[in-house]
């Protein structure tokens, strides 16, 4: 508790300054991804298409079940 009360503005500025002067921040920004962004975009698009097709198949199966239920009545 005492350390919080004794914490001054100058200490806060030093911590922030040291954080942004540290090379880890630069490395995070300049990091080269191990994948190609266009390849990732194509992959996500293909996954979306597969999901959509699966949803349509489930809808068709559900509609067929409902039609069979209605015909029984």
N, C-alpha and C positions, 0 to 999 in steps of 0.2 A: 504494500500500500504506500509505503514511504517513497519507494522508487517512482511511483506514478506522480506523487505530489512534487517531487524534486525534478521531475522531467521538464526541461525548459525548451523554449522555442529554438534555441541554438542547437540543442541536441537533435531535435526533430529535423532541422534543416540538414545537419550533418548526415543523418541516417538516409534521408531522401537523396541527398547529393551522392553519397557513396553507392547507393543502389543504382542510380542512373549512370554513374561513371564506370560501373563494373562492366566488364566485357560480356558477361552473361546476357545482358539485355541486348547487346549488339548481335551476339551469336543467335539469339532467339529470332531476331528480325531477319538476319541474313541466312537463315537455315535453308538449305536446298532440299526440297522434298525428294523422297526416294521414288515417288510415282509421278507420272505425267498427268497434269490436271485434265487434259482432254480425255485420256484413257479412263480416268476416274468418272468423268461426266458420262461417258458412253456406258460404263458399267452401271452407274446409277439409273440411267435411262432404261437399260435392258432389264434391271431388277424391277423397275416400275411397270414395264410392259408385262413381265411375268406375273406380278401381283395382280394387275388388272385382269389378265386372262384367267387367273385362278378365281378371282371374284366373280367373273362372268360365268364360269363353269359352276360355281356354287349356287349362283342365282338360278341358272337353268335347272339344276338338280332340285332346288327348292320349289321352283314353279311346277316341275313334273310331279313332285310329291303332293303339292296342293291340288293339282288337277286330278290325281288319283283319288285323293280324299273327297273331293267334290263329287266325283263320279260314283263313289260308293254310296253316297247319301241319296 
